[in-house]
């Protein structure tokens, strides 16, 4: 079955703990030999064609957001994924938390820290396939391909999550599930557009991230894309980010003048310390949207993802428009 995903015009450094290539070839020969290739399913990816086994018994992901999201959403058997460093200060429960908890119960485990890919740990997990975005794959493609077939998905400026979902679904024989996920997202978008049509039409919105250096607005982030899907009326700073190609950065002094025209704010603050600092800042509390209570907080884990994260963002957007009278 061929699924057509919507395509949108688009406006890591990886530290590797490596094995020798010869050891990886030995580890991966059972899944990448000629017999396996001839008996498998061939799919076109952003890095070209790859042949994968007809039966997928285990999957490893490398980046931890869009790749993990898609694998979990398609109910594929995740066995290995990257851990987030506790020092990064993530406080909120992430959009994939429930699904990851369920995967752990069936045998999934953290293999390495994000951006510290451990090839030996991947080889020991013996995956049927490896799924990740091309930037994680390219520096170590030969080593990964010696372990298992690699299904590459795109970066934010290359592909939509819908296109990547279709790629992984076609590689794993889960096209029906992908169609279901795409339809569910489209239906939820239309529901919000209809229910909150007046608020959407009349309330300028901005989505920005706050940290200890200031704030920034990115038009390529998943939250921004989902807001565009529901027909958001952007504030000036948000509109500039959506129509440009660069993330717009603001100092603390600039930050709270940049968002004066926003009637509602979706703000991404990762740590409790940063959130407390922001909440007590006089410039922040002087913003009209803050004074009106028209603010919803998230964190940067929603900057990229697949269908699960996109639906989570729609819930945040609904929560935001519910605050608008």
C-alpha positions as CSV (number, residue, x, y, z in Angstrom):
1,X,0.0,0.0,0.0
2,X,1.3,3.5,-0.8
3,X,0.3,6.3,1.4
4,X,0.6,9.9,0.3
5,X,1.6,12.2,3.2
6,X,1.0,16.0,3.0
7,X,4.2,17.9,2.0
8,X,4.8,21.4,3.3
9,X,7.2,23.9,1.7
10,X,10.0,24.5,4.2
11,X,10.9,27.8,4.9
12,X,24.5,17.3,15.8
13,X,27.2,17.1,16.6
14,X,27.3,13.3,17.5
15,X,29.9,11.8,19.8
16,X,30.3,8.1,19.0
17,X,31.5,5.3,21.2
18,X,32.7,2.9,18.4
19,X,33.6,-0.7,17.7
20,X,35.9,-1.7,15.0
21,X,34.1,-2.1,11.6
22,X,35.0,-5.7,11.4
23,X,33.4,-6.5,14.8
24,X,30.2,-4.6,13.7
25,X,30.1,-6.6,10.4
26,X,30.2,-9.8,12.4
27,X,27.5,-8.5,14.7
28,X,25.3,-7.5,11.8
29,X,25.9,-10.2,9.2
30,X,22.8,-12.1,10.2
31,X,20.5,-9.2,9.2
32,X,22.4,-7.6,6.4
33,X,23.6,-10.5,4.3
34,X,22.4,-11.1,0.7
35,X,19.8,-13.6,1.6
36,X,18.2,-11.2,4.0
37,X,18.3,-8.4,1.4
38,X,16.7,-10.5,-1.3
39,X,13.9,-11.6,1.0
40,X,13.1,-8.2,2.5
41,X,11.1,-5.1,1.8
42,X,12.7,-2.3,-0.1
43,X,11.8,1.3,0.6
44,X,13.0,4.7,-0.6
45,X,14.4,7.0,2.2
46,X,16.1,10.4,2.3
47,X,19.4,8.5,2.0
48,X,18.3,6.2,-0.9
49,X,16.8,2.8,-1.1
50,X,17.2,0.3,1.8
51,X,16.0,-3.3,2.1
52,X,14.7,-4.4,5.5
53,X,13.5,-7.8,6.8
54,X,9.9,-8.7,6.1
55,X,9.5,-9.4,9.9
56,X,10.6,-6.6,12.2
57,X,11.3,-8.0,15.7
58,X,13.2,-5.1,17.2
59,X,14.0,-1.5,16.5
60,X,16.7,0.9,17.8
61,X,16.4,4.7,17.4
62,X,19.2,7.2,17.7
63,X,17.9,10.8,18.2
64,X,15.1,10.4,20.6
65,X,12.3,12.6,19.3
66,X,10.8,12.2,15.8
67,X,12.3,8.7,15.3
68,X,11.2,7.5,18.7
69,X,7.7,9.0,18.3
70,X,7.1,7.4,14.9
71,X,8.4,4.0,16.0
72,X,6.1,4.1,19.1
73,X,3.1,5.4,17.2
74,X,3.4,2.6,14.7
75,X,3.4,0.1,17.6
76,X,6.8,-1.2,16.5
77,X,9.0,-3.2,18.9
78,X,11.3,-0.6,20.3
79,X,14.3,-2.1,22.1
80,X,16.7,0.8,22.4
81,X,16.6,4.6,22.5
82,X,18.7,7.5,23.8
83,X,18.5,8.8,27.4
84,X,18.2,12.5,28.2
85,X,20.9,13.9,30.6
86,X,19.3,14.7,33.9
87,X,21.5,17.8,34.0
88,X,19.4,19.3,31.2
89,X,16.8,20.0,33.8
90,X,13.7,18.6,32.2
91,X,10.9,19.0,34.6
92,X,7.6,18.3,32.8
93,X,6.5,14.9,31.7
94,X,7.3,14.6,28.0
95,X,4.8,13.9,25.2
96,X,6.2,10.4,24.7
97,X,6.4,9.5,28.4
98,X,3.4,7.2,28.5
99,X,4.5,5.3,25.4
100,X,8.1,5.0,26.5
101,X,6.9,3.6,29.9
102,X,4.9,1.0,28.0
103,X,7.8,0.1,25.8
104,X,10.1,-0.3,28.8
105,X,7.6,-2.9,30.2
106,X,8.1,-4.9,27.0
107,X,11.9,-4.7,27.0
108,X,13.0,-1.3,25.7
109,X,16.0,0.3,27.4
110,X,18.2,3.4,27.3
111,X,21.3,2.5,25.3
112,X,23.3,5.8,25.5
113,X,22.9,9.5,26.1
114,X,21.4,11.8,23.4
115,X,24.3,12.9,21.1
116,X,26.6,10.1,22.5
117,X,25.7,7.2,20.2
118,X,27.2,3.9,21.4
119,X,27.7,1.5,18.5
120,X,28.6,-1.4,20.8
121,X,25.3,-1.0,22.8
122,X,23.4,-0.9,19.5
123,X,25.1,-4.1,18.3
124,X,24.3,-5.8,21.5
125,X,20.7,-4.9,21.2
126,X,20.7,-6.8,17.8
127,X,17.9,-4.7,16.1
128,X,16.1,-5.8,13.0
129,X,16.3,-2.2,11.8
130,X,17.7,1.2,13.0
131,X,15.5,4.3,12.5
132,X,16.8,7.8,12.8
133,X,17.2,11.2,11.0
134,X,19.9,11.5,8.4
135,X,22.1,13.9,10.5
136,X,22.6,11.2,13.2
137,X,23.2,8.5,10.5
138,X,25.6,10.1,8.1
139,X,28.7,10.3,10.2
140,X,28.5,6.6,11.1
141,X,26.4,5.2,8.3
142,X,28.8,2.3,7.4
143,X,29.1,1.2,11.1
144,X,25.3,1.3,11.6
145,X,24.6,-0.5,8.3
146,X,27.0,-3.3,9.4
147,X,24.7,-3.8,12.4
148,X,21.3,-3.7,10.7
149,X,19.4,-2.0,7.8
150,X,19.1,1.7,8.5
151,X,15.8,3.5,7.7
152,X,16.6,7.2,7.4
153,X,14.1,10.0,8.0
154,X,14.6,13.7,7.3
155,X,15.5,16.7,9.3
156,X,13.0,19.5,10.0
157,X,14.0,21.4,6.9
158,X,13.9,18.3,4.7
159,X,10.6,16.4,5.4
160,X,7.4,16.6,7.5
161,X,6.7,14.2,10.2
162,X,3.9,12.9,8.0
163,X,6.3,12.0,5.2
164,X,8.7,10.3,7.7
165,X,5.8,8.4,9.2
166,X,4.9,7.1,5.7
167,X,8.6,6.1,5.0
168,X,8.8,4.1,8.2
169,X,5.4,2.6,7.7
170,X,6.2,1.4,4.2
171,X,9.5,-0.1,5.5
172,X,7.7,-2.0,8.3
173,X,4.4,-3.0,6.7
174,X,2.4,-0.7,9.0
175,X,0.8,1.4,6.3
176,X,-2.7,0.9,7.8
177,X,-1.6,2.2,11.1
178,X,0.0,5.2,9.5
179,X,-3.2,6.0,7.6
180,X,-5.1,5.9,10.9
181,X,-2.6,8.3,12.6
182,X,-2.7,10.8,9.7
183,X,-6.5,10.8,9.7
184,X,-6.6,11.2,13.5
185,X,-4.3,14.3,13.3
186,X,-6.3,15.9,10.5
187,X,-9.6,15.3,12.3
188,X,-8.2,16.8,15.5
189,X,-6.9,19.9,13.6
190,X,-10.4,20.4,12.1
191,X,-12.0,20.0,15.4
192,X,-9.9,22.7,17.0
193,X,-10.3,25.0,14.0
194,X,-14.1,24.7,14.3
195,X,-14.4,24.9,18.1
196,X,-12.1,27.8,18.5
197,X,-12.7,29.7,15.2
198,X,-13.4,33.0,16.9
199,X,-10.4,32.9,19.2
200,X,-8.1,31.8,16.4
201,X,-9.3,34.6,14.2
202,X,-9.0,37.3,16.8
203,X,-6.1,36.5,19.0
204,X,-2.4,37.0,18.0
205,X,-0.3,34.1,19.3
206,X,3.4,33.7,19.8
207,X,5.3,30.4,20.5
208,X,8.8,31.0,22.0
209,X,11.4,29.4,24.1
210,X,12.9,30.9,27.3
211,X,16.2,29.9,28.9
212,X,19.1,31.5,30.8
213,X,20.2,33.5,27.7
214,X,16.9,35.0,26.6
215,X,14.2,33.9,24.3
216,X,13.9,32.7,20.7
217,X,11.2,32.0,18.1
218,X,11.6,29.3,15.5
219,X,9.3,28.9,12.5
220,X,10.6,25.4,11.8
221,X,9.6,23.9,15.1
222,X,6.8,21.4,15.3
223,X,4.7,23.7,17.6
224,X,5.0,26.4,14.9
225,X,4.0,24.0,12.2
226,X,1.0,22.7,14.1
227,X,-0.1,26.3,14.9
228,X,0.0,27.0,11.2
229,X,-2.1,23.9,10.5
230,X,-4.9,25.3,12.7
231,X,-4.7,28.7,11.0
232,X,-3.1,30.7,13.8
233,X,-3.1,34.5,13.8
234,X,0.6,35.1,14.5
235,X,2.1,38.0,16.5
236,X,4.6,40.1,14.7
237,X,7.7,38.2,16.1
238,X,6.0,34.9,15.3
239,X,5.0,36.0,11.8
240,X,8.6,37.1,11.2
241,X,9.9,33.6,12.3
242,X,7.3,31.8,10.2
243,X,8.1,33.7,7.0
244,X,11.9,33.5,7.5
245,X,14.4,30.7,7.6
246,X,16.2,31.6,10.8
247,X,15.4,31.3,14.5
248,X,14.9,34.8,15.9
249,X,16.7,35.4,19.1
250,X,16.0,38.1,21.7
251,X,17.9,39.3,24.7
252,X,16.2,39.6,28.1
253,X,15.8,43.4,27.4
254,X,14.3,42.7,24.0
255,X,12.2,39.7,24.9
256,X,9.4,41.4,26.7
257,X,8.9,44.2,24.1
258,X,9.0,41.6,21.3
259,X,5.8,39.9,22.6
260,X,3.7,42.9,23.6
261,X,1.3,42.4,20.7
262,X,0.6,38.7,21.6
263,X,-2.8,38.0,23.0
264,X,-1.8,34.5,24.0
265,X,1.5,32.8,24.5
266,X,2.8,29.2,24.2
267,X,6.1,29.3,26.0
268,X,8.7,26.6,26.3
269,X,10.7,26.6,29.6
270,X,12.6,23.4,30.4
271,X,13.7,23.7,34.0
272,X,11.8,24.6,37.1
273,X,14.5,27.2,38.0
274,X,14.1,29.0,34.7
275,X,10.3,29.0,35.0
276,X,10.5,30.5,38.5
277,X,12.9,33.1,37.3
278,X,10.6,34.0,34.4
279,X,7.5,34.0,36.5
280,X,9.0,36.5,38.9
281,X,10.3,38.9,36.2
282,X,8.5,42.2,36.2
283,X,8.8,42.5,32.4
284,X,7.2,39.1,31.9
285,X,4.3,39.8,34.3
286,X,3.7,43.1,32.5
287,X,2.9,41.4,29.2
288,X,-0.8,41.7,28.3
289,X,-1.1,37.9,27.7
290,X,0.4,37.1,31.0
291,X,-1.8,39.6,32.9
292,X,-4.8,38.0,31.1
293,X,-3.7,34.5,32.1
294,X,-3.5,33.5,28.5
295,X,-0.3,31.5,28.7
296,X,0.4,27.7,28.4
297,X,3.8,26.3,29.3
298,X,5.6,23.4,27.6
299,X,9.3,22.6,27.0
300,X,11.6,21.9,24.1
301,X,10.8,18.3,23.8
302,X,7.9,19.3,21.6
303,X,10.2,21.2,19.1
304,X,10.3,18.1,17.0
305,X,8.4,14.8,16.9
306,X,5.8,12.7,15.1
307,X,2.1,12.0,15.5
308,X,2.1,11.5,19.2
309,X,3.9,14.8,19.8
310,X,1.8,16.6,17.3
311,X,-1.4,15.5,19.1
312,X,0.1,16.6,22.4
313,X,0.8,20.0,20.9
314,X,-2.8,20.2,19.7
315,X,-3.9,19.6,23.3
316,X,-1.7,22.4,24.4
317,X,-3.1,24.7,21.7
318,X,-6.6,23.8,22.8
319,X,-5.7,24.6,26.4
320,X,-4.3,28.0,25.2
321,X,-7.4,29.0,23.3
322,X,-9.6,27.9,26.2
323,X,-8.0,30.7,28.2
324,X,-9.1,33.3,25.6
325,X,-12.5,34.8,26.3
